[in-house]
């Protein structure tokens, strides 16, 4: 397998404990171990992360922005899912 045939991997980095992983970018690698090592070298050079996830791009299924209204419409009739019924206490971070 040549480098042009390597699968594409999506990289997610958690910058600090208690925060969520966020998408940092993509890279090509022959396997998960090499993708993880390359992601570490590429996306956390200055100690920006405490955890890295690599996921094959082919394993990700996403909704289409063109179908936003019909896809998310059922959630609009459930107001209890939105944090509008209580106040967030002062000093609470990362809620």
C-alpha positions in Angstrom: 0.0 0.0 0.0 1.5 3.4 -1.0 1.1 6.6 1.1 -1.5 7.8 -1.4 -3.7 4.8 -0.6 -3.5 5.2 3.2 -7.0 5.7 4.8 -8.0 9.1 6.1 -8.3 9.4 9.9 -10.2 12.1 11.8 -8.3 13.4 14.9 -10.1 14.6 18.1 -8.1 16.2 20.9 -9.1 16.9 24.5 -7.1 20.0 25.7 -7.7 19.6 29.4 -9.3 17.2 31.8 -13.0 17.8 32.2 -13.5 19.2 28.7 -14.8 17.4 25.6 -12.7 16.1 22.7 -12.8 18.5 19.7 -12.1 17.9 16.1 -8.5 19.0 15.4 -8.1 17.8 11.8 -7.4 14.9 9.6 -4.4 12.8 8.5 -3.5 9.8 6.4 -1.9 6.8 8.1 -1.7 3.0 7.4 -3.2 1.9 10.7 -4.7 3.2 14.0 -1.4 3.1 15.9 0.5 5.1 13.3 -2.5 7.5 13.1 -2.3 8.0 16.8 1.4 8.7 16.8 1.2 11.0 13.9 -1.8 12.9 15.5 0.3 13.3 18.7 3.2 14.8 16.7 1.0 17.0 14.5 -1.7 18.3 16.8 -0.1 18.3 20.3 3.4 19.6 19.6 3.2 22.2 22.4 1.5 20.0 25.0 -2.0 21.2 24.0 -3.7 17.9 24.8 -4.2 15.3 27.4 -6.1 12.7 25.2 -6.3 12.0 21.5 -8.8 9.9 19.6 -8.3 8.8 16.0 -11.3 7.5 14.0 -11.3 6.2 10.4 -13.2 8.8 8.3 -15.1 5.9 6.7 -16.6 5.1 10.1 -18.2 8.5 10.6 -21.8 9.1 9.5 -23.0 12.7 9.6 -26.2 14.5 8.9 -26.4 16.8 5.9 -26.6 20.6 6.5 -29.2 20.7 3.7 -31.5 18.5 5.7 -31.1 20.6 8.9 -34.8 21.7 9.3 -36.5 18.3 8.8 -33.7 16.4 10.7 -33.9 18.5 13.8 -37.5 19.5 13.7 -38.7 16.7 16.1 -36.5 18.1 18.8 -38.1 21.5 18.6 -41.4 20.3 20.2 -39.6 19.1 23.3 -38.8 22.2 25.3 -37.8 20.3 28.4 -34.6 19.3 26.6 -33.4 22.9 26.7 -31.9 24.4 29.9 -34.4 27.2 30.1 -36.3 26.1 33.2 -33.5 26.6 35.7 -30.7 29.0 36.4 -27.1 27.9 36.3 -25.5 28.6 39.7 -22.7 31.1 39.8 -19.2 29.6 39.6 -20.3 26.6 37.5 -17.9 26.1 34.6 -18.1 23.9 31.6 -21.8 23.0 31.9 
